[in-house]
Amino acid sequence: MKALLIDSSSKTPKMIPGEHPKPEPAPHELLVKIEATALNRADLLQKAGKYPVPEGASPILGLEMAGIVEAAGEGVERYEPGDAVFGLLSGGGYAEYCTIHEQMAMPVPESLSFEEAAAIPEVFLTAWQALLWEGEIFEGETVLIHAGASGVGTAAIQLAKEFGARVITTSSKKKTELCRELGADVAIDYKNRNFADVIETETGKNAVNLVIDFIGAPYWEDNIRILAMDGRVVYLSMLGGASVEKMSLVPVLRKRLTFRGSTLRNRSDDYKTELTEEFSDAAYELIESGKIVPVIDSVYDWQDVEKAHERMKTNQNAGKIVLTGM
């Protein structure tokens, strides 16, 4: 089958079209002809040799997809050839075909294109996990979502509003309006204003119950500053750095704070299946009705994957970048 492969022959790895063995569906798996996949920052890390492929996962990039079932493995009950499905992958999305367990596949709503469906799994499941499973969000709480215009950020804003939370976001100035359109009550331009100062002005001191953070070290002190008693921080990435040079644990104890780190790709299949089914049961109707939507920044032909990667690498995107034409 056709696939995008990593060429590491030079100092700067790049993606090139190539051939790769077509996967065969195991029992309870679907063979899917991929119509669209979407980019994630893990793709850039794996391409650079900084993200080892989890044991048993496809070495091909791509953590989500939407497509058409071409064949069903032994024992499959939920789908049959011709069905349109989308779902989370451990790898393999940058290719013509992939396999996925039937319990991790979701039917593509008639209201969505393949491009829109492919932009849902990774970001919405990550946001669901961060807000509910790790962040334990409650109705009426205030949540601060850093990188609000990122793929996960745009999903988290919408889900947090559905959960009845007050939402505050940080982003660059040109992306604050998108955050507001998605439901953010306060959208802060982090480049020109200190987010903690703005939050204290808008909500008062110690007012944030949950922080979803992709930045890491640079936000450590200000995150603690604005957190309420029993506040929680969920780290999904550390794009700004992982080392805090000076830190006091006093406010952690005084405010009874909780810090958690979370990943998704290297979770067990059982974990991801349970997450997928819970999300689908609770949110599928919201997707069908358009109450929550995948936010697509841009769509590239798969041959232009390097342009797509550069757009993500330079933080130009607001929402998801999608590849088609596999």
Order of alpha helices (4+ residues) and beta strands (2+ residues): beta-beta-beta-alpha-beta-beta-beta-beta-alpha-alpha-beta-alpha-beta-alpha-beta-alpha-beta-alpha-beta-alpha-beta-alpha-beta-alpha-beta
